[in-house]
Amino acid sequence: MAHAPAPLEAPVDPASALRRVAYLMERSRAGSYRVDAFRNALALVKAMPAGELANHLAEGTIQSVSGIGKSTGEVLEEAYAGELPSRLAALQDAASKPLATGGEALWAALKGDCHAHSNWSDGGSPIDEMVLAAMELGQEWLVLTDHSPQLRVANGLTVERLRKQLSIVDAINKGLGSAFRLLKGIEVDILDDGALDQTEEMLGRLDIVTASVHSKLRMNAVPMTKRMVAAVSNPRVNVLGHCTGRLVEGSRGTRPQSSFDALAVFTACLDNNTAVEINSRPERCDPPDELIVVARDLGCLFAIDSDAHAPGQLEMKQFGCARAERLGIDADRIITTWDADRLLDWAAAG
């Protein structure tokens, strides 16, 4: 059951204070350069030999460590002194209200997320930090969906890198036992002709495949429709990601939605057991309401996903839940409310 992480109270472990500050900054959509200071400091602290952090804090020299600045150092110092860091307290107060109005029942029903990135592609945090945040939210599972090779600007995974990542996922799951399940996935590019940007062999090793268009978004409607229908009809594809590619706000500016025959694309989704993603990122808000209604009325399944590129962005699913509730999407048609076994049985059915 999804929920917000419980607020931290003093005394708090210094590293945990840094982690939660970064998480709450990501949740509030703070600038990435500001968040990076705290994530980088956390990585430094985690890598320190045993006792080194405590020695620096006891001697008052933590801010002399390269990569630890005034803001991050103050959080560490206040936590070490047994206080709740003032920056953390302020962020927790600001986060006391949900991100979105409405959708509370769906948010509570969510068990997982089919679309999340790590620093293996264009995410900001290691895989283990994404897993920890998902667990703190009460999720039962998370699909790791870093980008595919063609998206070089996002450091997409080659076959070799994806193979290595899958071995790391196995190791993480072995360590977690029954506490949580990290599922093997990808956000695979839909190529111009509807083919998928990864080998058949590697796609066959994945639990969940989310397929998205990232290139030639202004393609004419007829070839774009053919392209998308081909992709969602591929038995390896489980979820159609942010189908219109639009941007409605944010630092990257705005971008109009792609043109395609939504009825044809969503009918292909229905016929091929492919879920339509409700992408929860506020800058995407994709698909628009009128297209969700088309997919709803056809009988399509949906995936309410965060498209998180940082741990604190996993909570963005609240925005998708509010939209799904407002548009009358039944919870059982949302695959991210299913437990992992049901999800995997559905995906295996193709």
Secondary structure, 3 states (H helix, E strand, C coil): CCCCCCCCCCCCCHHHHHHHHHHHHHHCCCCHHHHHHHHHHHHHHHHCCCCHHHHHHHHCCHHHCCCCCHHHHHHHHHHHCCCCCHHHHHHHHHCCCCCCCCCHHHHHHCCCCCCECCCCCCCCCCHHHHHHHHHHCCCCEEEECCECCCCHHHCCCCHHHHHHHHHHHHHHHHHHCCCCEEEEEEEEEECCCCCECCCHHHHCCCCEEEEECCCCCCCCHHHHHHHHHHHHCCCCCCEECCCCCCECCCCCCCECCCCCCHHHHHHHHHHCCCEEEEECCCCCCECCHHHHHHHHHHCCCEEEECCECCHHHHHHHHHHHHHHHHCCCCHHHEHHHCCHHHHHHHHHHC
